[in-house]
Amino acid sequence: MKVGIVYPQIELGGDPDAVRRIGLATEELGFNHLLMYDHVVGALHEGRDPKLWGPYTEQDPFHDPFVAFGYLAAITENIELVTGILILPQRQTVLAAQQAADVDLLSGERLRIGVGTGWNYVEYDALGQDFSKRGKRVDEQIGFLRRLWSEPLVTFEGEFDSIDRGNINPRPKRQIPIWIGGFSEPAFRRGGAVGDGFIFAGPLEGNGGAVGGVLDGWDRVKHHLTENGRSIEGYGADYVMTGANSLDAAVDTIKRWEDAGGTHASVVTMGMGLSTTEAHLDYINEVKNKLG
């Protein structure tokens, strides 16, 4: 089991020194990875039709993960840098391919991209993309990214993107891993069909209602792997432990997730009343000590 840290950016007010300190501490304490969420645009929720159901508003700060990872690539040596998740369909595909390639080259092949479709239609509108077609677009983007990273010259004509005998240069030295993130059956299906792994979040077990938990989602991903003739061996499963909001709960959840076949776990420090960078650092240090 590889254990990493979720960068607590909505609680640190966009403080650039916190990026440095938490990035360095994640590596120095021996964690495997640092995961960052992605939102370009915050939005006021009130007075919207349809309603915005997601957890973040215009008050919540987010660093751009590619820019932050370019910085962290220079000051760290070992930790994996993970987008969890990058809202890919609202971004220009070729530009995202080049940004990812640069991060992977500058970090020494330490980037892992988790991608998903998001929930904030205001964000899509502001970035000039169609929220209603986000699922179809991300399906097209994943294959296109892989071609841009590997082929010296690409001709592609899709529904959403096209290129005529063009490329990105420099390209990464490998296929950057693309993991799928989400909570829905389309996301689980996508993970089984084309993902190198899956990034889960939410409660580990179902709540007894219509919404299942991460273990149910993991079963669905495995089902779709089988349906696509793919092996679970070598497939990654990362759990962003949003439901583990105490030290004992985090340690117990890591063990239970490992027993369920999980390969990665990401410790969340947000939502625990930790108001300073020092408090977040103290907590991840306690997690490391508890894990041994």
C-alpha positions in Angstrom: 0.0 0.0 0.0 1.3 3.4 -1.0 0.1 6.3 1.2 0.1 10.0 0.3 -1.3 13.3 1.3 -4.0 15.5 -0.1 -2.9 19.1 -0.3 -5.4 21.0 1.9 -5.6 24.0 -0.3 -9.1 25.3 0.5 -8.1 25.8 4.2 -4.8 27.5 3.6 -5.9 30.6 1.8 -3.7 30.2 -1.2 -0.6 30.6 0.9 2.4 29.8 -1.4 4.6 29.0 1.6 2.2 26.3 2.6 2.7 24.6 -0.8 6.5 24.5 -0.2 6.3 23.3 3.4 3.7 20.6 2.9 5.3 19.4 -0.3 8.7 19.1 1.4 7.2 17.5 4.5 5.3 14.9 2.4 8.6 13.8 0.9 10.7 14.1 4.1 8.2 12.0 6.1 8.4 9.2 3.5 4.9 9.5 2.0 4.5 8.3 -1.6 2.6 11.1 -3.2 1.0 14.5 -2.9 -2.4 14.9 -4.5 -4.0 18.2 -5.5 -7.6 18.9 -6.5 -8.5 21.1 -9.5 -10.9 24.0 -9.9 -10.2 27.0 -12.2 -13.4 28.9 -11.4 -15.3 29.3 -8.1 -19.0 30.2 -8.2 -21.7 31.6 -6.0 -24.3 28.9 -5.4 -27.3 31.0 -4.5 -29.9 31.8 -7.2 -28.7 29.1 -9.7 -31.0 27.0 -11.9 -30.1 24.3 -12.1 -28.6 24.2 -8.6 -24.9 23.7 -8.1 -24.5 20.6 -5.9 -20.8 20.5 -5.3 -19.0 21.4 -2.1 -17.0 24.5 -3.2 -17.9 28.1 -3.7 -16.3 31.4 -4.8 -14.7 31.5 -1.3 -12.5 28.4 -1.8 -9.0 28.9 -3.2 -7.4 26.4 -5.6 -3.9 26.4 -7.0 -3.5 25.2 -10.6 -2.0 21.7 -10.2 0.2 21.9 -13.3 1.8 25.2 -12.1 2.1 24.0 -8.5 3.6 20.7 -9.7 6.2 22.5 -11.8 7.3 24.3 -8.6 7.2 21.1 -6.5 9.2 19.2 -9.2 12.1 21.6 -8.5 12.1 21.2 -4.7 11.3 17.5 -4.3 13.0 14.4 -5.6 10.9 11.4 -5.0 7.2 12.0 -4.3 4.6 11.3 -7.0 2.6 14.4 -8.1 -1.1 13.5 -8.6 -4.0 15.4 -9.9 -7.0 14.1 -8.1 -8.9 15.0 -10.2 -8.1 17.2 -13.2 -11.4 18.4 -14.8 -10.1 17.5 -18.2 -13.2 18.3 -20.4 -13.1 22.0 -19.5 -9.5 22.3 -20.6 -7.9 22.5 -24.1 -6.7 19.0 -24.7 -3.5 19.9 -26.6 -2.5 22.5 -24.0 -3.1 20.0 -21.2 -1.0 17.4 -23.0 1.9 19.9 -23.2 1.6 21.0 -19.6 1.5 17.4 -18.4 4.5 16.5 -20.5 6.5 19.4 -19.1 5.6 18.4 -15.5 6.6 14.8 -16.1 9.9 15.8 -17.8 10.8 18.3 -15.1 9.9 16.0 -12.2 11.7 12.9 -13.6 8.6 11.0 -14.5 6.7 11.6 -11.3 3.3 12.8 -12.6 0.1 10.8 -12.3 -3.0 12.4 -13.8 -6.4 11.6 -12.4 -9.1 12.9 -14.7 -12.9 13.4 -14.3 -15.8 15.5 -15.5 -16.6 17.7 -12.5 -19.9 19.2 -11.4 -19.6 23.0 -11.8 -21.3 24.1 -15.1 -20.4 27.8 -14.3 -16.8 26.8 -14.6 -17.4 25.1 -17.9 -19.2 28.1 -19.3 -16.4 30.5 -18.2 -13.9 28.3 -20.0 -15.9 28.0 -23.2 -16.8 24.4 -23.0 -20.1 22.5 -23.1 -21.0 21.0 -19.7 -23.6 18.7 -21.2 -21.1 16.9 -23.4 -18.3 16.5 -20.8 -18.5 12.7 -20.6 -18.3 12.2 -24.4 -15.4 14.8 -24.5 -13.3 13.2 -21.8 -13.7 9.8 -23.5 -12.2 11.3 -26.7 -9.6 13.3 -24.9 -7.9 10.3 -23.2 -7.0 8.5 -26.4 -6.0 11.8 -28.0 -3.6 12.6 -25.0 -1.9 9.3 -25.4 -1.3 9.8 -29.1 0.1 13.4 -28.5 2.5 12.0 -25.9 3.8 9.2 -28.1 3.6 10.1 -31.8 6.1 12.4 -33.5 3.3 13.7 -35.8 -0.4 13.4 -35.2 -3.4 13.8 -37.5 -6.7 13.6 -35.6 -10.2 14.6 -36.4 -12.6 14.1 -33.5 -15.9 15.5 -32.4 -14.3 18.0 -30.1 -10.6 18.3 -31.1 -8.6 18.1 -34.3 -5.0 18.4 -35.4 -3.5 18.2 -38.9 0.0 16.8 -38.9 1.0 18.5 -35.7 2.6 17.6 -32.4 3.7 18.7 -29.0 7.4 18.9 -28.5 9.0 18.0 -26.2 7.0 14.9 -25.5 7.3 12.8 -22.3 9.6 9.9 -22.2 6.7 7.5 -21.3 2.9 7.3 -21.4 1.9 9.4 -18.4 -0.5 7.3 -16.3 -4.1 8.4 -16.6 -6.4 7.4 -13.7 -10.1 8.0 -13.8 -12.0 9.7 -10.9 -15.7 9.9 -10.1 -18.7 8.5 -8.2 -21.0 7.3 -11.0 -21.5 4.2 -13.2 -20.2 6.1 -16.3 -17.0 6.9 -14.4 -16.6 3.3 -13.2 -17.2 2.1 -16.8 -14.6 4.5 -18.1 -12.1 3.4 -15.5 -12.5 -0.2 -16.5 -12.3 0.5 -20.2 -9.4 3.0 -20.5 -8.0 3.9 -17.1 -4.6 2.9 -15.7 -6.2 3.1 -12.3 -9.1 4.7 -10.4 -9.3 7.5 -7.8 -12.2 7.0 -5.3 -13.6 9.3 -2.7 -16.5 9.3 -0.2 -17.4 6.8 2.5 -15.7 3.4 2.3 -19.0 1.6 2.7 -22.5 2.4 1.4 -25.0 4.4 3.5 -27.8 1.9 3.0 -29.5 4.2 0.5 -29.2 4.7 -3.3 -25.6 5.8 -3.1 -23.0 3.1 -2.6 -19.6 3.5 -1.0 -16.1 3.2 -2.3 -16.0 -0.6 -1.9 -19.1 -0.9 -4.1 -17.5 1.4 -6.6 -14.3 -0.7 -6.6 -16.4 -3.8 -7.4 -18.0 -1.9 -10.3 -14.6 -0.9 -11.7 -13.4 -4.5 -11.4 -16.5 -5.7 -13.2 -15.8 -3.3 -16.1 -12.2 -4.4 -16.2 -13.4 -8.0 -16.7 -15.9 -6.8 -19.3 -13.1 -5.2 -21.3 -10.8 -8.3 -21.0 -8.4 -6.4 -18.8 -6.6 -7.8 -15.8 -6.8 -6.3 -12.3 -3.1 -7.0 -11.9 -1.2 -3.8 -12.2 -4.4 -1.7 -12.1 -4.2 1.1 -9.5 -6.9 1.9 -6.9 -6.4 5.1 -4.9 -8.8 6.1 -2.1 -9.0 9.8 -1.2 -10.1 9.2 2.4 -12.7 12.0 2.8 -14.6 10.0 5.3 -11.6 9.3 7.7 -11.6 12.5 9.8 -9.5 11.3 12.8 -6.1 9.7 13.3 -7.5 6.4 14.3 -10.1 6.4 11.5 -7.3 7.2 8.9 -5.1 4.3 10.1 -8.1 1.9 10.3 -9.4 2.9 6.8 -5.9 2.4 5.2 -5.8 -1.1 6.6 -9.4 -1.9 5.4 -8.7 -0.5 2.0 -5.5 -2.5 1.6 -7.4 -5.6 2.6 -9.9 -4.8 -0.2 -7.2 -4.7 -2.8 -6.5 -1.0 -2.8 -3.0 0.0 -3.9 -2.9 3.7 -2.8 -4.5 5.8 0.0 -4.5 9.5 0.2 -4.8 11.1 3.7 -7.2 14.1 3.9 -6.5 16.8 6.5 -9.3 19.1 5.5 -12.5 19.4 7.5 -10.8 18.6 10.8 -10.6 22.1 12.2 -6.9 22.5 11.4 -6.6 26.3 10.8 -2.8 26.6 10.2 -0.1 25.1 8.1 1.6 23.9 11.3 -1.6 22.1 12.4 -1.8 20.2 9.1 1.9 19.3 9.3 1.5 18.1 12.8 -1.4 15.8 11.8 0.4 14.2 8.8 3.4 13.6 11.1 1.1 11.9 13.6 -0.3 9.7 10.8 3.2 8.7 9.7 4.1 7.8 13.3 1.0 5.8 13.8 1.6 3.9 10.5 5.2 3.3 11.5 
